[in-house]
Amino acid sequence: MENNSHPLYFNLTMFVYIGKFRYPAFVLFLLLYTFIISANLVIIVVISREKTLHEPMYIFIMCLSINSLYGSGGFFFRFLRDLLSDSNLIARSACYTQIYIIYTYASYELTLLGIMAYDRFVAICQPLHYHSKLTSRVISKLLAFAWIYPAFSVAACVYLASRLPLCGNKIPKVFCANWPVVKLSCVPTVINNIIGMFVSVTTVFLPLAFVLYTYMRIFLVCRKRSSLFKSKVIQSCLPHIVTFVNYSITVFCDVALSRIDLEELNPFLGIILSLEFVVIPPILNPLMYGLKLPEIRKCILRNLSCLIR
């Protein structure tokens, strides 16, 4: 009875729809993962080595790149392996570990975007107080909160899910996720739903609402200023806005897909939409910040020219 209600393996059923495209998909995603590692490492190395970039905004960008490596590692290692495997079974412990990594990655991303919005708000709306408000001590506290709270809140959700007796082992995705596991429960999941809703509100919706609020305030300030000031604000905020909008869309897709039966949807569309959540942000982040912010771009080009010589 213990083995039936607590299966040793989960079956990731969406892999069967990839079928004959497994090998082309493996090559494509291996190239994407190689790019993610390379691009984010470039951002991390450049910011850590260049003293001129040891400013709050760039420290937060470096943290985004570290998080991209963390989240993509939690997904791609297993995904690439499963693409080449005839079996799509994943061990129970490995499944819950992947859930924890992917969900903490998502939460870290959102809390970091919220902190970055606060940084832009102070820099634009309260420039005279920027260095007094964003001291190294304040930055350390903000980053500690951004890492510690999601780590414990997601751990609580995963622990509660791991304690549930399950009436099946089929997960209609290409990676493990919390809600599909909870839906397999043989017993009511009221506590899981309450804790899950609380964690979602505090790690997803509150950061999103805060980002929207800060940009509304920034917009009101820009409305009364010169065209030159507006262009500088756009140049400074555009990468963050694009990253925020992109991540909001991918989170919405993941939440929506977790509430419907993907096998009733177009299988390929379901797979593509579910992969957006773990693939697009780690690719987009280094491109936006590396190419759009002139300070980082100059440092990257200067280091490249030194390597070529």
C-alpha positions in Angstrom: 0.0 0.0 0.0 2.9 2.3 0.8 4.4 1.8 -2.7 1.1 2.4 -4.4 0.3 5.7 -2.6 4.0 6.9 -2.7 5.2 5.8 -6.2 9.0 5.4 -6.6 8.9 7.0 -10.1 6.9 9.6 -12.0 6.1 9.3 -15.7 6.6 12.5 -17.7 4.0 11.7 -20.4 4.5 14.6 -22.8 7.8 13.1 -24.1 5.9 10.6 -26.2 4.6 13.5 -28.4 8.2 14.5 -29.3 8.7 11.0 -30.9 10.9 11.2 -34.0 11.9 14.8 -33.2 13.9 13.7 -30.2 17.4 13.9 -31.8 16.8 17.3 -33.6 15.3 18.6 -30.4 18.4 17.3 -28.4 20.8 19.2 -30.7 18.7 22.4 -30.6 18.3 22.4 -26.8 22.0 21.5 -26.3 22.9 24.6 -28.4 20.5 26.7 -26.5 21.9 25.5 -23.2 25.5 26.1 -24.4 24.5 29.7 -25.3 22.7 30.2 -21.9 25.9 29.1 -20.0 28.2 31.2 -22.2 26.2 34.4 -22.3 25.4 34.4 -18.6 29.0 33.6 -17.6 30.1 36.6 -19.7 27.8 38.9 -17.8 28.9 37.5 -14.5 32.7 37.7 -15.3 32.5 41.2 -16.8 30.5 42.7 -13.9 32.6 40.9 -11.2 35.9 42.0 -12.8 35.0 45.6 -13.8 35.1 47.9 -10.8 33.2 50.6 -12.7 30.2 48.1 -12.7 30.2 47.6 -9.0 27.0 49.5 -8.7 23.6 48.3 -7.3 22.0 47.9 -10.8 24.8 45.8 -12.2 25.1 43.7 -9.0 21.4 42.8 -9.5 21.9 42.0 -13.1 24.8 39.7 -12.1 22.4 38.0 -9.7 19.9 37.5 -12.5 22.5 35.7 -14.5 23.5 33.5 -11.6 19.9 32.6 -11.2 19.6 31.8 -14.9 22.5 29.3 -14.6 20.8 27.8 -11.5 17.4 27.4 -13.0 18.5 26.3 -16.5 20.8 23.7 -14.8 17.9 22.3 -12.9 16.0 21.8 -16.1 18.4 21.1 -19.0 20.5 18.3 -17.4 17.4 16.1 -16.9 15.6 17.3 -20.1 18.5 16.5 -22.4 19.0 13.1 -20.8 15.3 12.3 -21.2 15.3 13.3 -24.9 17.9 10.5 -25.5 16.2 8.0 -23.2 13.6 5.4 -24.1 12.2 5.7 -20.6 10.5 8.9 -19.4 10.5 7.8 -15.7 12.0 10.1 -13.1 12.7 9.0 -9.6 10.5 10.4 -6.9 13.4 12.2 -5.1 14.8 13.6 -8.4 11.3 14.9 -9.3 10.8 16.8 -6.1 14.4 18.1 -6.3 13.6 19.4 -9.8 10.4 21.0 -8.6 12.3 22.8 -5.9 15.0 24.1 -8.2 12.6 25.3 -10.9 10.2 27.0 -8.5 12.9 28.7 -6.5 14.5 29.8 -9.8 11.1 31.4 -10.7 10.7 33.0 -7.3 14.2 34.4 -7.3 13.7 35.9 -10.7 10.6 37.7 -9.6 12.0 39.0 -6.3 15.1 40.2 -8.1 13.0 42.0 -10.7 11.1 43.6 -7.8 14.4 44.8 -6.2 15.6 46.1 -9.6 12.4 48.1 -10.0 13.0 49.7 -6.6 16.6 50.5 -7.7 15.3 52.2 -10.9 12.5 54.0 -8.9 15.0 55.6 -6.5 17.5 56.4 -9.2 14.9 58.3 -11.3 12.5 59.7 -8.8 14.8 60.3 -5.8 18.3 60.7 -7.4 19.7 62.8 -4.6 18.9 60.0 -2.1 20.1 57.1 -4.3 23.5 56.5 -2.5 22.0 57.0 0.9 19.1 54.6 0.4 20.9 51.9 -1.6 24.0 51.4 0.5 26.0 48.2 0.4 24.3 47.1 3.7 20.8 47.7 2.2 21.7 45.8 -1.0 23.0 42.9 1.1 19.7 42.7 3.1 17.6 43.0 -0.1 19.5 40.2 -1.8 19.4 38.0 1.3 15.7 38.4 1.5 15.3 37.7 -2.2 17.1 34.4 -1.8 16.1 33.2 1.7 12.3 33.8 1.6 11.7 31.9 -1.6 14.0 29.1 -0.5 11.9 28.4 2.6 8.5 29.1 1.2 9.0 26.8 -1.9 10.5 24.2 0.4 7.3 24.2 2.5 5.2 23.6 -0.7 7.4 20.8 -1.9 7.5 19.1 1.5 3.6 19.2 1.7 3.4 17.8 -1.8 5.8 15.0 -1.0 3.7 13.9 2.0 0.5 13.4 -0.1 -0.6 9.8 -0.9 -1.0 9.7 -4.7 -3.4 7.7 -6.9 -1.1 7.8 -9.9 2.3 8.7 -11.2 1.6 10.4 -14.6 2.7 14.1 -15.0 1.6 15.6 -18.3 4.7 17.7 -18.7 8.3 17.4 -19.8 9.6 18.4 -16.4 8.3 18.0 -12.8 5.9 20.6 -11.5 4.1 21.0 -8.1 0.5 21.4 -9.2 0.4 18.3 -11.5 1.7 16.2 -8.5 -0.8 17.7 -6.1 -3.6 16.8 -8.5 -2.6 13.1 -8.2 -3.5 13.2 -4.5 -5.9 10.6 -3.2 -6.9 12.9 -0.3 -8.2 16.5 0.0 -5.4 19.1 -0.6 -6.8 22.1 1.3 -3.6 22.8 3.2 -1.5 22.5 0.1 -3.9 24.9 -1.8 -3.8 27.5 1.0 0.0 27.4 1.4 0.4 27.3 -2.4 -1.8 30.4 -2.8 0.0 32.3 0.0 3.4 31.5 -1.5 2.1 32.5 -5.0 0.8 35.8 -3.7 4.0 36.7 -1.8 6.5 35.5 -4.4 4.7 36.2 -7.7 1.8 38.6 -7.4 3.3 41.1 -4.9 6.6 41.5 -6.8 4.6 42.0 -10.1 2.3 44.5 -8.4 5.3 46.4 -6.9 7.0 46.5 -10.3 3.9 48.0 -11.9 3.6 50.5 -9.1 7.2 51.7 -9.4 6.9 52.1 -13.2 3.6 54.1 -12.8 5.5 56.4 -10.5 8.4 56.7 -12.9 5.9 57.4 -15.7 4.4 60.2 -13.7 7.8 61.8 -13.1 8.9 61.5 -16.7 5.7 63.1 -18.0 6.8 66.5 -16.6 10.5 66.3 -17.7 12.5 67.0 -20.9 12.8 64.7 -23.9 16.5 64.1 -23.1 15.6 63.0 -19.6 12.9 60.7 -21.0 15.3 59.1 -23.5 17.8 58.4 -20.7 15.1 56.8 -18.6 14.0 54.6 -21.5 17.6 53.5 -22.2 18.0 52.7 -18.5 14.7 50.9 -17.9 14.0 49.2 -21.3 16.0 46.0 -20.5 14.2 45.7 -17.2 10.8 46.4 -18.7 11.3 43.8 -21.5 12.6 41.2 -19.0 9.6 41.9 -16.7 7.0 41.7 -19.5 8.6 38.5 -20.9 8.7 36.8 -17.5 5.2 37.8 -16.7 4.0 36.2 -19.9 5.9 33.0 -19.3 4.7 32.8 -15.7 1.1 33.3 -16.8 1.5 30.6 -19.5 2.9 28.1 -16.9 0.2 28.9 -14.3 -2.5 28.6 -17.0 -1.1 25.4 -18.4 -0.8 23.8 -15.0 -4.6 24.2 -14.5 -5.6 22.5 -17.8 -5.1 19.0 -19.3 -2.2 19.5 -21.7 -3.0 16.2 -23.5 -6.3 17.7 -24.6 -4.5 20.7 -25.9 -2.4 20.5 -29.1 0.6 18.5 -27.6 3.3 20.4 -29.4 1.8 23.8 -28.4 1.5 22.6 -24.9 5.2 21.5 -24.8 6.4 24.8 -26.4 4.4 27.0 -24.0 5.5 25.0 -21.0 9.2 25.3 -22.1 9.0 29.1 -22.4 9.0 29.3 -18.6 12.5 27.7 -18.2 14.1 28.5 -21.6 13.3 32.0 -22.7 14.2 34.1 -19.7 17.8 32.7 -19.3 18.3 33.4 -23.0 16.7 36.9 -23.1 18.3 38.3 -19.9 22.0 38.4 -21.0 21.0 39.6 -24.5 18.9 42.5 -23.1 21.4 43.6 -20.5 24.5 42.8 -22.5 23.5 44.5 -25.7 21.2 47.3 -24.5 23.1 48.8 -21.5 26.0 50.7 -23.0 28.3 50.3 -19.9 28.1 46.5 -20.0 28.3 46.4 -23.8 31.5 48.6 -23.7 33.1 46.4 -21.1 32.3 43.2 -23.1 33.6 44.6 -26.3 36.8 45.9 -24.6 37.4 42.4 -23.1 36.8 40.8 -26.5 39.3 43.1 -28.2 41.9 42.3 -25.6 41.4 38.5 -26.1 41.7 38.9 -29.9 45.0 40.8 -29.5 
